[in-house]
Amino acid sequence: MFVARRMKKQIVTVSPSASLFEAQRRMREHTIPQLPVVSEDGTLLGIVSDRDIRAAVLPAGLVPGFTPGEAEKFMKNTPVERVMTRKVVTATLTDTLEDAIVLLHDFRVNALPVVDAAGKVTGIITRTDVLEAFIDALGVGEVSSRLEVVVPDRPGTLAQLAAIIGSFHVNITSVLSTRHAEAGKRANFFHVDTLNVGPIRKAIQEAGFEILDPSKL
């Protein structure tokens, strides 16, 4: 899955000369926590978040006699470029969702502006967008059953399991394979589009594979 397929293409941006007041108004109007800051030609210059704005206003708010009216005046007279983050973590149109997850996790950000080869903003992808994409990929929410099977870590075991499931004329809606806690083994997780999973479990066990029992983990 690629970022370009799951990103939001209709994005709200702000210019570096716009006021903090205007940036906050746009965030509230569109219910979003951050705005890419772009030049006139759409080149990414930075990003400003609601947290950045609050952090800028807070010191002034500690001044005795600083009223809500003065706070509004401060925000209207302060340009976004004064408080925006200039070193922005971005994704590209050719990045995968796996790449996006690593960036979101490692840099502890909630959203990634997506830029093209010229550095122009073409979209934005958030933690929520990535999570929804993987929920779709895993088939969560569909009428299905889950099978968790431990297999030797060798070629052909996944195909063997798929053949067993297929022999029951049941579709596999999603599959995930991960390393198992025990060395030399993998755990394969299947979603199959049937609720009558008992016969499939039995066939898998008769083929010599271990069905994971969550109550024994």
C-alpha positions, -999 to 999 in steps of 0.1 A, spaced: 0 0 0 13 34 -9 9 67 9 -4 83 -23 -35 60 -22 -44 68 14 -34 104 19 -59 133 21 -55 152 -12 -78 181 -3 -56 198 23 -58 231 42 -26 251 42 -15 285 54 11 310 42 40 320 63 28 356 65 -7 346 78 -14 354 114 -16 329 142 -52 340 146 -60 330 110 -41 297 113 -60 288 145 -93 298 128 -86 274 99 -77 246 122 -109 250 142 -131 254 110 -117 221 95 -112 203 129 -75 196 123 -46 200 146 -19 213 122 -14 231 89 14 228 63 29 262 57 35 268 20 48 294 -4 27 309 -32 37 280 -55 29 253 -30 64 245 -18 65 233 18 82 257 41 71 244 75 42 232 96 23 249 124 2 231 150 -23 242 175 3 233 201 28 257 185 2 285 188 -6 278 224 31 276 232 36 310 216 8 326 235 14 311 269 45 332 278 27 364 270 -3 352 290 20 351 321 24 388 320 3 405 347 -28 422 332 -26 402 299 -63 401 289 -81 379 264 -83 409 241 -46 414 242 -41 377 235 -62 380 204 -43 411 193 -10 392 199 -22 364 177 -34 387 149 0 405 149 22 375 150 29 357 116 29 319 114 66 319 103 76 331 137 64 299 154 62 272 127 85 242 127 108 245 97 124 211 98 94 190 87 92 153 86 76 144 53 65 115 32 68 112 -6 44 99 -32 64 67 -36 66 59 1 47 29 14 24 30 45 51 10 62 75 38 56 49 63 70 44 42 101 82 43 108 84 80 103 53 87 125 67 65 152 103 74 152 98 112 150 67 112 173 46 133 149 9 130 142 9 138 105 32 138 75 29 163 47 33 145 14 55 162 -11 64 156 -47 99 156 -63 99 194 -64 90 197 -27 55 209 -33 27 196 -10 4 171 -27 -14 158 4 -11 149 41 -13 116 59 -21 112 96 -18 84 122 -56 79 118 -53 75 80 -26 48 84 -45 30 111 -77 30 90 -57 16 60 -44 -13 80 -78 -20 95 -91 -23 59 -62 -45 49 -67 -68 78 -104 -72 71 -113 -61 106 -151 -55 109 -159 -80 82 -179 -112 90 -150 -136 93 -131 -159 117 -95 -157 128 -70 -185 127 -36 -182 144 -12 -209 134 24 -216 144 45 -230 117 82 -239 111 101 -210 96 107 -226 62 95 -221 26 61 -236 16 43 -236 50 21 -206 42 12 -221 8 4 -254 26 -20 -237 50 -36 -217 22 -43 -250 4 -59 -266 35 -82 -236 39 -89 -235 2 -100 -271 3 -130 -260 23 -139 -235 -5 -134 -206 19 -118 -174 10 -88 -159 29 -97 -122 34 -63 -113 49 -31 -129 61 -3 -117 83 30 -135 91 53 -126 120 82 -140 139 71 -163 168 86 -161 203 101 -195 198 132 -195 175 127 -212 142 90 -206 140 65 -181 126 30 -172 135 5 -169 106 -27 -150 112 -56 -157 88 -90 -140 85 -114 -164 66 -148 -155 54 -167 -182 74 -180 -185 109 -179 -223 108 -142 -225 114 -141 -257 134 -135 -282 105 -107 -260 92 -90 -259 126 -92 -297 128 -77 -301 94 -48 -277 102 -41 -296 134 -42 -330 116 -16 -316 92 7 -312 121 4 -275 127 -3 -258 161 -33 -235 165 -26 -207 189 -48 -206 220 -49 -170 233 -59 -182 268 -26 -201 271 -3 -172 260 
